[in-house]
Amino acid sequence: MTIDGKALDTVRLFVDIHDVDLELSMLGGFRGSKDVFQSLQQYTTVPYYESPVEGRALVAMGLARGAQWNSPDLFRIAIQPGPIPRSAIRYNSVERGTLLHGVARALGIVTGSTQVAPYGHSPYIEEGLPGWRALLRELVLGGSDLHAYVFNTCDCSELASTPFIDLLQGAGCTGTSDGNLRCQKCNQLLKIWLEELAACGVDLQEYGEKEKAIHHSIPMVKEFRTSTNRDEYVWHLSSFTFGPSPDDWYLWESEHTDNFVGEFWSIVDPPELIIPGNWID
């Protein structure tokens, strides 16, 4: 018996013994195989596919946040087998944003995890990349709002993120102590994103103009963190340039300590102290 087979038998035994009814929202935290997830779907309080599509979309967004362990097929199954309905594509939740936010984050996770040591072995990292890219194309062609934003209230920061930002958040973007290498990897990720948008007929010049306008008008997430067993790396988005081709785009990084530069130099080279009554040369 395979590991998944043992896991499936364990799940069935548990729910049968304890007569479990699962709330739909609980499935968003699932991390594992398609077979186990489909088994759990049978034990939801309301028959899974009879529940509102908005609730199923939230489950899919939760699954996308575990893209190291969850396959893109799982994302689709969580919504419904077959094409994703327009109502789900256009749904924008206060907590998680849109399905495009979820897929953008997942694309960042799997791309970043192939460039940095992953959080543990998973068959869904490199193999999942084509599937997440296919989902991205489906959502864009289905009319998903490329600039929808959601506020990250969970960390009390009240900073917003668009799918563009969630892409970078997923990759952490992408953690390494080598600043040049980090910037190179982040721009490689951005190029994948832009190539998919361009293939869907998106005008990248217009897309960049609208994204830049949002960044100037709303406080946006700008710091991205990646943790390993020993270190935590912080990447700060300073700005980005854009144009009609993916090659025209570039992400600019600044050190997260740059805000303290003025304070540092005021200590090293303080202004001349003037005492009343002193003779001034």
Solvent accessible surface area in square Angstrom, and as a share of the most:
residue,aa,sasa,rsa
1,M,164,0.73
2,T,96,0.56
3,I,147,0.75
4,D,65,0.34
5,G,21,0.20
6,K,119,0.50
7,A,38,0.30
8,L,26,0.13
9,D,65,0.34
10,T,87,0.50
11,V,29,0.17
12,R,104,0.38
13,L,109,0.54
14,F,110,0.46
15,V,6,0.03
16,D,96,0.50
17,I,114,0.58
18,H,111,0.49
19,D,121,0.62
20,V,33,0.19
21,D,100,0.52
22,L,19,0.09
23,E,100,0.45
24,L,34,0.17
25,S,91,0.59
26,M,112,0.50
27,L,6,0.03
28,G,10,0.09
29,G,55,0.53
30,F,26,0.11
31,R,92,0.34
32,G,23,0.22
33,S,13,0.08
34,K,83,0.35
35,D,76,0.40
36,V,13,0.07
37,F,0,0.00
38,Q,72,0.32
39,S,3,0.02
40,L,25,0.13
41,Q,16,0.07
42,Q,132,0.59
43,Y,49,0.19
44,T,13,0.08
45,T,80,0.46
46,V,79,0.45
47,P,79,0.49
48,Y,10,0.04
49,Y,89,0.34
50,E,134,0.60
51,S,8,0.05
52,P,93,0.58
53,V,22,0.13
54,E,68,0.31
55,G,19,0.18
56,R,23,0.08
57,A,0,0.00
58,L,56,0.28
59,V,2,0.01
60,A,0,0.00
61,M,2,0.01
62,G,3,0.02
63,L,1,0.01
64,A,0,0.00
65,R,88,0.32
66,G,0,0.00
67,A,0,0.00
68,Q,14,0.06
69,W,95,0.33
70,N,1,0.00
71,S,16,0.11
72,P,15,0.09
73,D,81,0.42
74,L,1,0.00
75,F,1,0.00
76,R,64,0.23
77,I,21,0.11
78,A,0,0.00
79,I,0,0.00
80,Q,57,0.25
81,P,90,0.57
82,G,34,0.32
83,P,106,0.66
84,I,11,0.06
85,P,36,0.22
86,R,132,0.48
87,S,64,0.41
88,A,0,0.00
89,I,5,0.02
90,R,153,0.56
91,Y,52,0.20
92,N,73,0.37
93,S,4,0.03
94,V,129,0.74
95,E,124,0.56
96,R,79,0.29
97,G,0,0.00
98,T,4,0.02
99,L,0,0.00
100,L,0,0.00
101,H,1,0.01
102,G,6,0.05
103,V,0,0.00
104,A,0,0.00
105,R,35,0.13
106,A,0,0.00
107,L,0,0.00
108,G,0,0.00
109,I,17,0.08
110,V,0,0.00
111,T,6,0.04
112,G,5,0.05
113,S,10,0.07
114,T,59,0.34
115,Q,47,0.21
116,V,27,0.15
117,A,84,0.65
118,P,63,0.39
119,Y,129,0.49
120,G,33,0.32
121,H,175,0.78
122,S,11,0.07
123,P,71,0.44
124,Y,51,0.20
125,I,10,0.05
126,E,125,0.56
127,E,135,0.61
128,G,3,0.03
129,L,41,0.20
130,P,86,0.54
131,G,25,0.24
132,W,1,0.00
133,R,57,0.21
134,A,39,0.30
135,L,3,0.02
136,L,0,0.00
137,R,88,0.32
138,E,46,0.21
139,L,0,0.00
140,V,17,0.10
141,L,116,0.58
142,G,7,0.07
143,G,45,0.43
144,S,9,0.06
145,D,81,0.42
146,L,26,0.13
147,H,28,0.12
148,A,8,0.06
149,Y,90,0.34
150,V,14,0.08
151,F,77,0.32
152,N,24,0.12
153,T,80,0.46
154,C,124,0.74
155,D,91,0.47
156,C,118,0.71
157,S,45,0.29
158,E,99,0.45
159,L,58,0.29
160,A,0,0.00
161,S,1,0.01
162,T,0,0.00
163,P,0,0.00
164,F,0,0.00
165,I,0,0.00
166,D,5,0.02
167,L,0,0.00
168,L,0,0.00
169,Q,44,0.19
170,G,15,0.14
171,A,8,0.06
172,G,5,0.05
173,C,0,0.00
174,T,0,0.00
175,G,4,0.04
176,T,21,0.12
177,S,91,0.59
178,D,68,0.35
179,G,29,0.28
180,N,132,0.68
181,L,67,0.33
182,R,15,0.06
183,C,17,0.10
184,Q,98,0.43
185,K,27,0.11
186,C,0,0.00
187,N,24,0.12
188,Q,82,0.36
189,L,0,0.00
190,L,2,0.01
191,K,86,0.36
192,I,31,0.15
193,W,0,0.00
194,L,1,0.00
195,E,69,0.31
196,E,9,0.04
197,L,0,0.00
198,A,43,0.33
199,A,79,0.61
200,C,22,0.13
201,G,66,0.63
202,V,29,0.17
203,D,81,0.42
204,L,5,0.02
205,Q,65,0.29
206,E,79,0.35
207,Y,4,0.01
208,G,0,0.00
209,E,86,0.38
210,K,102,0.43
211,E,0,0.00
212,K,38,0.16
213,A,58,0.45
214,I,27,0.14
215,H,20,0.09
216,H,146,0.65
217,S,87,0.56
218,I,29,0.15
219,P,86,0.54
220,M,10,0.04
221,V,13,0.08
222,K,55,0.23
223,E,67,0.30
224,F,3,0.01
225,R,130,0.47
226,T,13,0.08
227,S,56,0.36
228,T,56,0.33
229,N,160,0.82
230,R,219,0.80
231,D,68,0.35
232,E,98,0.44
233,Y,46,0.17
234,V,25,0.14
235,W,1,0.00
236,H,43,0.19
237,L,2,0.01
238,S,58,0.37
239,S,47,0.30
240,F,4,0.02
241,T,65,0.38
242,F,52,0.22
243,G,3,0.03
244,P,98,0.62
245,S,41,0.26
246,P,28,0.18
247,D,109,0.56
248,D,66,0.34
249,W,13,0.04
250,Y,86,0.33
251,L,0,0.00
252,W,124,0.44
253,E,45,0.20
254,S,27,0.18
255,E,94,0.42
256,H,76,0.34
257,T,69,0.40
258,D,66,0.34
259,N,133,0.68
260,F,120,0.50
261,V,74,0.42
262,G,52,0.50
263,E,108,0.48
264,F,107,0.45
265,W,141,0.50
266,S,54,0.35
267,I,126,0.64
268,V,82,0.47
269,D,106,0.55
270,P,82,0.52
271,P,114,0.72
272,E,152,0.68
273,L,149,0.74
274,I,116,0.59
275,I,90,0.46
276,P,129,0.81
277,G,88,0.84
278,N,88,0.45
279,W,226,0.79
280,I,121,0.62
281,D,174,0.90
